[in-house]
């Protein structure tokens, strides 16, 4: 999980922020699909979380490995 320092919330537990491995995997899958179907490799993709929050996640590596295959992280 990618996180930033916890935020203090009064006397409550500190909250973490960031995104999970699942969100990173969803971003990688979306990036690979966009590279195959779109106008070229994206530098980042927007993911919508279950809370409705939208976040842009950077694509670190994208490689087309065939006419209909791509690897993305």
N, C-alpha and C positions, 0 to 999 in steps of 0.2 A: 504494500500500500504506500502511495506517495502521500506524505503528510507535511503540514506546516506546524510550527509550534502550537501547543494547545492554547485555547482561549479560556480565560477565567470567566466563570458565570456565577457571580455572587458566592454563596457558600456551597454551591453545587459542584459536582465533578467537573473537571476541565474537559472541554469538548475538543475533539480532533477535527481537522479539516483536511481536505484532499480528495483523492478518489481511490477506489479499490482496484485490485487486479482485474476484476470483472469489467470495470469501466474501461480500463486500459485495453483489454482484449476486444471489447466492443468497438473502441476507437480504431484499433488496428484492422479489424474486419471491415469496418466502414471505409477506411483509407484504401485498403486493397481493392474493394469493390468499386470505389470511385475511380481508382486508377485504371481499372479494366473497362468501365462503362462511361467514364467522363472525359474531360478535356485535358487529361494529363495527371501527373501525381500531385495530390494535395500536400500542402505543408502542415496543415492542421485540419481537424474535423470537429464538428459540434455534436456533442452527445447530450441527450435529454434524460435526466435522472427521474426516478419514480416520483420524486417530490415536485417535479415540474421545473426544477432548476436546469438551466442550460450552461454548459461549460465547453470551451474550446480546448482540445487536447492536441498537443504537437505530435507530428509524425516524425520519428527519429530516423527510420530507415524504410525504404520502400523499393522493392526490386521486382520487376516483371520477370517471371521465370519461364514463361511460355505465352502462347497466344491467348490462353484463357486462364492463366495462373499468375498469382502475385504473392509475395511475402512482404509483410509489413510489421513494423514494431514501433 
